[in-house]
Amino acid sequence: MKAGSVSFHSGHLIHDPGANMTPGRRASMIQMMPDNMIFNSKQNIVTKKQMTELKAGVSVFNDDNINPILYKKL
């Protein structure tokens, strides 16, 4: 892949991107979730900071800086 490129694939796909020959980390992750999800107030994968900011019963997508909606089917 060229510098600045991106690849999207299913998390179930077995793949081997090869060794990272650059000096820095190049990994990132996007999780796909339905846009009607609400916070259940249980600390599972959220940080302690997010626990203080999120409100139970409120959409987890109320802050585009934390959870931006990247695609919405019209």
Biopython code that builds the backbone (N, CA, C, O; Angstrom):
import numpy as np
from Bio.PDB.StructureBuilder import StructureBuilder

atoms = [
    (1, "MET", "N", (0.842, -1.184, 0.000)),
    (1, "MET", "CA", (0.000, 0.000, 0.000)),
    (1, "MET", "C", (0.881, 1.239, 0.000)),
    (1, "MET", "O", (1.979, 1.244, 0.557)),
    (2, "LYS", "N", (0.379, 2.275, -0.631)),
    (2, "LYS", "CA", (1.100, 3.543, -0.657)),
    (2, "LYS", "C", (0.901, 4.287, 0.658)),
    (2, "LYS", "O", (-0.094, 4.080, 1.353)),
    (3, "ALA", "N", (1.854, 5.153, 0.993)),
    (3, "ALA", "CA", (1.740, 5.977, 2.199)),
    (3, "ALA", "C", (0.444, 6.773, 2.154)),
    (3, "ALA", "O", (0.099, 7.353, 1.125)),
    (4, "GLY", "N", (-0.268, 6.798, 3.268)),
    (4, "GLY", "CA", (-1.537, 7.520, 3.340)),
    (4, "GLY", "C", (-2.737, 6.709, 2.895)),
    (4, "GLY", "O", (-3.869, 7.184, 2.987)),
    (5, "SER", "N", (-2.513, 5.495, 2.415)),
    (5, "SER", "CA", (-3.613, 4.640, 1.967)),
    (5, "SER", "C", (-4.307, 4.006, 3.162)),
    (5, "SER", "O", (-3.779, 3.993, 4.274)),
    (6, "VAL", "N", (-5.498, 3.482, 2.910)),
    (6, "VAL", "CA", (-6.256, 2.823, 3.955)),
    (6, "VAL", "C", (-6.896, 1.570, 3.372)),
    (6, "VAL", "O", (-7.213, 1.523, 2.183)),
    (7, "SER", "N", (-7.081, 0.574, 4.198)),
    (7, "SER", "CA", (-7.707, -0.671, 3.780)),
    (7, "SER", "C", (-8.839, -0.997, 4.744)),
    (7, "SER", "O", (-8.652, -0.955, 5.960)),
    (8, "PHE", "N", (-10.005, -1.319, 4.213)),
    (8, "PHE", "CA", (-11.146, -1.723, 5.032)),
    (8, "PHE", "C", (-11.447, -3.188, 4.743)),
    (8, "PHE", "O", (-11.507, -3.599, 3.584)),
    (9, "HIS", "N", (-11.634, -3.969, 5.793)),
    (9, "HIS", "CA", (-11.977, -5.372, 5.614)),
    (9, "HIS", "C", (-12.721, -5.875, 6.843)),
    (9, "HIS", "O", (-12.674, -5.265, 7.911)),
    (10, "SER", "N", (-13.391, -6.972, 6.675)),
    (10, "SER", "CA", (-14.121, -7.597, 7.773)),
    (10, "SER", "C", (-13.141, -8.055, 8.841)),
    (10, "SER", "O", (-12.053, -8.541, 8.533)),
    (11, "GLY", "N", (-13.537, -7.894, 10.104)),
    (11, "GLY", "CA", (-12.712, -8.378, 11.200)),
    (11, "GLY", "C", (-12.576, -9.888, 11.208)),
    (11, "GLY", "O", (-11.712, -10.424, 11.903)),
    (12, "HIS", "N", (-13.410, -10.583, 10.452)),
    (12, "HIS", "CA", (-13.359, -12.042, 10.373)),
    (12, "HIS", "C", (-12.408, -12.512, 9.275)),
    (12, "HIS", "O", (-12.118, -13.704, 9.171)),
    (13, "LEU", "N", (-11.927, -11.584, 8.465)),
    (13, "LEU", "CA", (-11.042, -11.929, 7.361)),
    (13, "LEU", "C", (-9.644, -12.233, 7.889)),
    (13, "LEU", "O", (-9.060, -11.431, 8.618)),
    (14, "ILE", "N", (-9.117, -13.384, 7.520)),
    (14, "ILE", "CA", (-7.740, -13.712, 7.878)),
    (14, "ILE", "C", (-6.852, -12.966, 6.898)),
    (14, "ILE", "O", (-6.981, -13.129, 5.684)),
    (15, "HIS", "N", (-5.954, -12.152, 7.424)),
    (15, "HIS", "CA", (-5.102, -11.347, 6.551)),
    (15, "HIS", "C", (-3.720, -11.180, 7.174)),
    (15, "HIS", "O", (-3.547, -11.331, 8.383)),
    (16, "ASP", "N", (-2.753, -10.872, 6.340)),
    (16, "ASP", "CA", (-1.380, -10.658, 6.798)),
    (16, "ASP", "C", (-0.838, -9.432, 6.086)),
    (16, "ASP", "O", (-0.436, -9.513, 4.925)),
    (17, "PRO", "N", (-0.823, -8.296, 6.774)),
    (17, "PRO", "CA", (-0.353, -7.076, 6.128)),
    (17, "PRO", "C", (1.161, -7.023, 5.973)),
    (17, "PRO", "O", (1.679, -6.115, 5.323)),
    (18, "GLY", "N", (1.872, -7.967, 6.550)),
    (18, "GLY", "CA", (3.330, -7.944, 6.465)),
    (18, "GLY", "C", (3.940, -7.142, 7.603)),
    (18, "GLY", "O", (3.236, -6.498, 8.381)),
    (19, "ALA", "N", (5.244, -7.193, 7.683)),
    (19, "ALA", "CA", (5.960, -6.511, 8.765)),
    (19, "ALA", "C", (5.906, -4.999, 8.593)),
    (19, "ALA", "O", (5.925, -4.490, 7.472)),
    (20, "ASN", "N", (5.840, -4.294, 9.705)),
    (20, "ASN", "CA", (5.891, -2.836, 9.698)),
    (20, "ASN", "C", (7.362, -2.433, 9.634)),
    (20, "ASN", "O", (8.088, -2.576, 10.618)),
    (21, "MET", "N", (7.797, -1.940, 8.500)),
    (21, "MET", "CA", (9.200, -1.571, 8.315)),
    (21, "MET", "C", (9.449, -0.096, 8.620)),
    (21, "MET", "O", (10.553, 0.401, 8.396)),
    (22, "THR", "N", (8.441, 0.608, 9.125)),
    (22, "THR", "CA", (8.587, 2.019, 9.466)),
    (22, "THR", "C", (8.915, 2.143, 10.951)),
    (22, "THR", "O", (8.691, 1.200, 11.709)),
    (23, "PRO", "N", (9.445, 3.296, 11.380)),
    (23, "PRO", "CA", (9.816, 3.446, 12.782)),
    (23, "PRO", "C", (8.632, 3.626, 13.733)),
    (23, "PRO", "O", (8.790, 3.450, 14.941)),
    (24, "GLY", "N", (7.456, 3.970, 13.218)),
    (24, "GLY", "CA", (6.317, 4.240, 14.088)),
    (24, "GLY", "C", (5.191, 3.243, 13.932)),
    (24, "GLY", "O", (5.161, 2.454, 12.987)),
    (25, "ARG", "N", (4.274, 3.290, 14.864)),
    (25, "ARG", "CA", (3.097, 2.429, 14.826)),
    (25, "ARG", "C", (2.162, 2.902, 13.725)),
    (25, "ARG", "O", (2.074, 4.101, 13.462)),
    (26, "ARG", "N", (1.472, 1.987, 13.085)),
    (26, "ARG", "CA", (0.567, 2.374, 12.010)),
    (26, "ARG", "C", (-0.820, 1.746, 12.139)),
    (26, "ARG", "O", (-1.583, 1.733, 11.174)),
    (27, "ALA", "N", (-1.144, 1.238, 13.292)),
    (27, "ALA", "CA", (-2.427, 0.558, 13.474)),
    (27, "ALA", "C", (-3.499, 1.503, 13.989)),
    (27, "ALA", "O", (-3.216, 2.450, 14.723)),
    (28, "SER", "N", (-4.707, 1.233, 13.599)),
    (28, "SER", "CA", (-5.871, 1.921, 14.155)),
    (28, "SER", "C", (-7.058, 0.982, 14.012)),
    (28, "SER", "O", (-6.981, -0.029, 13.314)),
    (29, "MET", "N", (-8.150, 1.322, 14.675)),
    (29, "MET", "CA", (-9.313, 0.447, 14.630)),
    (29, "MET", "C", (-10.579, 1.286, 14.582)),
    (29, "MET", "O", (-10.682, 2.326, 15.233)),
    (30, "ILE", "N", (-11.516, 0.824, 13.817)),
    (30, "ILE", "CA", (-12.843, 1.432, 13.770)),
    (30, "ILE", "C", (-13.833, 0.345, 14.151)),
    (30, "ILE", "O", (-13.819, -0.742, 13.573)),
    (31, "GLN", "N", (-14.683, 0.629, 15.110)),
    (31, "GLN", "CA", (-15.729, -0.319, 15.474)),
    (31, "GLN", "C", (-17.047, 0.187, 14.914)),
    (31, "GLN", "O", (-17.385, 1.362, 15.063)),
    (32, "MET", "N", (-17.774, -0.686, 14.283)),
    (32, "MET", "CA", (-19.062, -0.328, 13.706)),
    (32, "MET", "C", (-20.157, -0.676, 14.709)),
    (32, "MET", "O", (-20.220, -1.794, 15.219)),
    (33, "MET", "N", (-21.023, 0.309, 14.983)),
    (33, "MET", "CA", (-22.117, 0.110, 15.929)),
    (33, "MET", "C", (-23.373, 0.762, 15.365)),
    (33, "MET", "O", (-23.275, 1.752, 14.639)),
    (34, "PRO", "N", (-24.542, 0.232, 15.680)),
    (34, "PRO", "CA", (-25.782, 0.887, 15.264)),
    (34, "PRO", "C", (-25.870, 2.275, 15.896)),
    (34, "PRO", "O", (-25.425, 2.465, 17.028)),
    (35, "ASP", "N", (-26.431, 3.236, 15.186)),
    (35, "ASP", "CA", (-26.471, 4.613, 15.696)),
    (35, "ASP", "C", (-27.533, 4.841, 16.770)),
    (35, "ASP", "O", (-27.686, 5.961, 17.256)),
    (36, "ASN", "N", (-28.267, 3.795, 17.145)),
    (36, "ASN", "CA", (-29.273, 3.949, 18.206)),
    (36, "ASN", "C", (-28.800, 3.365, 19.541)),
    (36, "ASN", "O", (-29.617, 3.114, 20.427)),
    (37, "MET", "N", (-27.502, 3.149, 19.691)),
    (37, "MET", "CA", (-26.970, 2.574, 20.933)),
    (37, "MET", "C", (-27.000, 3.592, 22.060)),
    (37, "MET", "O", (-26.726, 4.775, 21.858)),
    (38, "ILE", "N", (-27.339, 3.111, 23.250)),
    (38, "ILE", "CA", (-27.326, 3.980, 24.429)),
    (38, "ILE", "C", (-26.357, 3.404, 25.456)),
    (38, "ILE", "O", (-26.100, 2.200, 25.474)),
    (39, "PHE", "N", (-25.829, 4.269, 26.303)),
    (39, "PHE", "CA", (-24.869, 3.858, 27.326)),
    (39, "PHE", "C", (-25.608, 3.189, 28.476)),
    (39, "PHE", "O", (-26.589, 3.729, 28.986)),
    (40, "ASN", "N", (-25.137, 2.009, 28.885)),
    (40, "ASN", "CA", (-25.814, 1.252, 29.947)),
    (40, "ASN", "C", (-25.181, 1.473, 31.322)),
    (40, "ASN", "O", (-25.577, 0.824, 32.290)),
    (41, "SER", "N", (-24.223, 2.363, 31.421)),
    (41, "SER", "CA", (-23.521, 2.762, 32.650)),
    (41, "SER", "C", (-22.575, 1.697, 33.202)),
    (41, "SER", "O", (-22.084, 1.845, 34.321)),
    (42, "LYS", "N", (-22.305, 0.632, 32.451)),
    (42, "LYS", "CA", (-21.353, -0.390, 32.890)),
    (42, "LYS", "C", (-19.984, -0.089, 32.284)),
    (42, "LYS", "O", (-19.872, 0.172, 31.086)),
    (43, "GLN", "N", (-18.949, -0.127, 33.117)),
    (43, "GLN", "CA", (-17.608, 0.114, 32.598)),
    (43, "GLN", "C", (-17.064, -1.182, 32.030)),
    (43, "GLN", "O", (-16.675, -2.085, 32.771)),
    (44, "ASN", "N", (-17.040, -1.265, 30.722)),
    (44, "ASN", "CA", (-16.454, -2.428, 30.067)),
    (44, "ASN", "C", (-15.246, -1.964, 29.253)),
    (44, "ASN", "O", (-14.110, -2.149, 29.692)),
    (45, "ILE", "N", (-15.459, -1.374, 28.099)),
    (45, "ILE", "CA", (-14.330, -0.903, 27.295)),
    (45, "ILE", "C", (-14.151, 0.605, 27.369)),
    (45, "ILE", "O", (-13.224, 1.141, 26.762)),
    (46, "VAL", "N", (-15.010, 1.295, 28.093)),
    (46, "VAL", "CA", (-14.880, 2.750, 28.185)),
    (46, "VAL", "C", (-13.837, 3.116, 29.236)),
    (46, "VAL", "O", (-13.619, 2.380, 30.198)),
    (47, "THR", "N", (-13.203, 4.258, 29.037)),
    (47, "THR", "CA", (-12.174, 4.715, 29.974)),
    (47, "THR", "C", (-12.822, 5.311, 31.222)),
    (47, "THR", "O", (-14.027, 5.562, 31.242)),
    (48, "LYS", "N", (-12.024, 5.534, 32.253)),
    (48, "LYS", "CA", (-12.540, 6.170, 33.469)),
    (48, "LYS", "C", (-13.039, 7.577, 33.164)),
    (48, "LYS", "O", (-14.036, 8.024, 33.731)),
    (49, "LYS", "N", (-12.346, 8.270, 32.270)),
    (49, "LYS", "CA", (-12.765, 9.619, 31.873)),
    (49, "LYS", "C", (-14.139, 9.565, 31.197)),
    (49, "LYS", "O", (-15.018, 10.374, 31.495)),
    (50, "GLN", "N", (-14.316, 8.603, 30.283)),
    (50, "GLN", "CA", (-15.607, 8.464, 29.606)),
    (50, "GLN", "C", (-16.709, 8.102, 30.595)),
    (50, "GLN", "O", (-17.854, 8.522, 30.425)),
    (51, "MET", "N", (-16.379, 7.329, 31.625)),
    (51, "MET", "CA", (-17.380, 6.968, 32.638)),
    (51, "MET", "C", (-17.938, 8.212, 33.316)),
    (51, "MET", "O", (-19.114, 8.245, 33.680)),
    (52, "THR", "N", (-17.106, 9.236, 33.488)),
    (52, "THR", "CA", (-17.577, 10.466, 34.129)),
    (52, "THR", "C", (-18.346, 11.352, 33.159)),
    (52, "THR", "O", (-19.134, 12.197, 33.584)),
    (53, "GLU", "N", (-18.124, 11.167, 31.855)),
    (53, "GLU", "CA", (-18.754, 12.027, 30.849)),
    (53, "GLU", "C", (-20.039, 11.446, 30.273)),
    (53, "GLU", "O", (-20.965, 12.193, 29.956)),
    (54, "LEU", "N", (-20.108, 10.122, 30.133)),
    (54, "LEU", "CA", (-21.291, 9.493, 29.549)),
    (54, "LEU", "C", (-22.402, 9.385, 30.583)),
    (54, "LEU", "O", (-22.143, 9.189, 31.771)),
    (55, "LYS", "N", (-23.627, 9.512, 30.128)),
    (55, "LYS", "CA", (-24.793, 9.423, 31.007)),
    (55, "LYS", "C", (-25.602, 8.179, 30.645)),
    (55, "LYS", "O", (-25.831, 7.906, 29.467)),
    (56, "ALA", "N", (-26.028, 7.432, 31.649)),
    (56, "ALA", "CA", (-26.823, 6.225, 31.430)),
    (56, "ALA", "C", (-28.100, 6.562, 30.679)),
    (56, "ALA", "O", (-28.775, 7.543, 30.991)),
    (57, "GLY", "N", (-28.430, 5.737, 29.683)),
    (57, "GLY", "CA", (-29.649, 5.916, 28.916)),
    (57, "GLY", "C", (-29.551, 6.936, 27.803)),
    (57, "GLY", "O", (-30.534, 7.189, 27.108)),
    (58, "VAL", "N", (-28.375, 7.527, 27.621)),
    (58, "VAL", "CA", (-28.175, 8.550, 26.587)),
    (58, "VAL", "C", (-27.349, 7.940, 25.455)),
    (58, "VAL", "O", (-26.510, 7.071, 25.692)),
    (59, "SER", "N", (-27.587, 8.393, 24.237)),
    (59, "SER", "CA", (-26.855, 7.901, 23.075)),
    (59, "SER", "C", (-25.353, 8.059, 23.267)),
    (59, "SER", "O", (-24.888, 9.078, 23.776)),
    (60, "VAL", "N", (-24.603, 7.047, 22.858)),
    (60, "VAL", "CA", (-23.143, 7.144, 22.926)),
    (60, "VAL", "C", (-22.595, 8.008, 21.797)),
    (60, "VAL", "O", (-21.393, 8.269, 21.739)),
    (61, "PHE", "N", (-23.471, 8.450, 20.903)),
    (61, "PHE", "CA", (-23.046, 9.254, 19.758)),
    (61, "PHE", "C", (-23.349, 10.731, 19.939)),
    (61, "PHE", "O", (-23.464, 11.458, 18.952)),
    (62, "ASN", "N", (-23.483, 11.193, 21.179)),
    (62, "ASN", "CA", (-23.804, 12.597, 21.401)),
    (62, "ASN", "C", (-22.569, 13.489, 21.373)),
    (62, "ASN", "O", (-22.687, 14.695, 21.587)),
    (63, "ASP", "N", (-21.385, 12.931, 21.116)),
    (63, "ASP", "CA", (-20.154, 13.710, 21.022)),
    (63, "ASP", "C", (-19.358, 13.231, 19.810)),
    (63, "ASP", "O", (-18.743, 12.165, 19.849)),
    (64, "ASP", "N", (-19.371, 14.016, 18.742)),
    (64, "ASP", "CA", (-18.667, 13.624, 17.519)),
    (64, "ASP", "C", (-17.155, 13.540, 17.692)),
    (64, "ASP", "O", (-16.485, 12.908, 16.875)),
    (65, "ASN", "N", (-16.604, 14.154, 18.724)),
    (65, "ASN", "CA", (-15.160, 14.063, 18.952)),
    (65, "ASN", "C", (-14.767, 12.698, 19.496)),
    (65, "ASN", "O", (-13.632, 12.259, 19.313)),
    (66, "ILE", "N", (-15.691, 12.030, 20.160)),
    (66, "ILE", "CA", (-15.404, 10.707, 20.725)),
    (66, "ILE", "C", (-15.916, 9.605, 19.804)),
    (66, "ILE", "O", (-15.175, 8.679, 19.474)),
    (67, "ASN", "N", (-17.163, 9.697, 19.393)),
    (67, "ASN", "CA", (-17.798, 8.669, 18.563)),
    (67, "ASN", "C", (-18.475, 9.305, 17.354)),
    (67, "ASN", "O", (-19.697, 9.450, 17.343)),
    (68, "PRO", "N", (-17.713, 9.685, 16.345)),
    (68, "PRO", "CA", (-18.341, 10.302, 15.174)),
    (68, "PRO", "C", (-19.126, 9.276, 14.359)),
    (68, "PRO", "O", (-18.733, 8.113, 14.267)),
    (69, "ILE", "N", (-20.222, 9.709, 13.776)),
    (69, "ILE", "CA", (-20.972, 8.856, 12.853)),
    (69, "ILE", "C", (-20.321, 9.023, 11.487)),
    (69, "ILE", "O", (-20.364, 10.106, 10.904)),
    (70, "LEU", "N", (-19.714, 7.947, 10.972)),
    (70, "LEU", "CA", (-18.989, 8.006, 9.710)),
    (70, "LEU", "C", (-19.880, 7.737, 8.514)),
    (70, "LEU", "O", (-19.601, 8.203, 7.410)),
    (71, "TYR", "N", (-20.949, 6.989, 8.727)),
    (71, "TYR", "CA", (-21.837, 6.628, 7.624)),
    (71, "TYR", "C", (-23.228, 6.418, 8.185)),
    (71, "TYR", "O", (-23.396, 5.792, 9.232)),
    (72, "LYS", "N", (-24.207, 6.932, 7.498)),
    (72, "LYS", "CA", (-25.590, 6.716, 7.903)),
    (72, "LYS", "C", (-26.414, 6.427, 6.654)),
    (72, "LYS", "O", (-26.412, 7.206, 5.701)),
    (73, "LYS", "N", (-27.110, 5.310, 6.671)),
    (73, "LYS", "CA", (-27.953, 4.929, 5.546)),
    (73, "LYS", "C", (-29.174, 5.826, 5.539)),
    (73, "LYS", "O", (-29.874, 5.933, 6.545)),
    (74, "LEU", "N", (-29.432, 6.462, 4.428)),
    (74, "LEU", "CA", (-30.576, 7.377, 4.327)),
    (74, "LEU", "C", (-31.849, 6.663, 3.957)),
    (74, "LEU", "O", (-32.898, 7.295, 3.833)),
]
sb = StructureBuilder()
sb.init_structure("model")
sb.init_model(0)
sb.init_chain("A")
sb.init_seg("    ")
for serial, (resi, resn, name, xyz) in enumerate(atoms, 1):
    if name == "N":
        sb.init_residue(resn, " ", resi, " ")
    sb.init_atom(name, np.array(xyz, "f"), 0.0, 1.0, " ", f" {name:<3s}", serial, name[0])
structure = sb.get_structure()
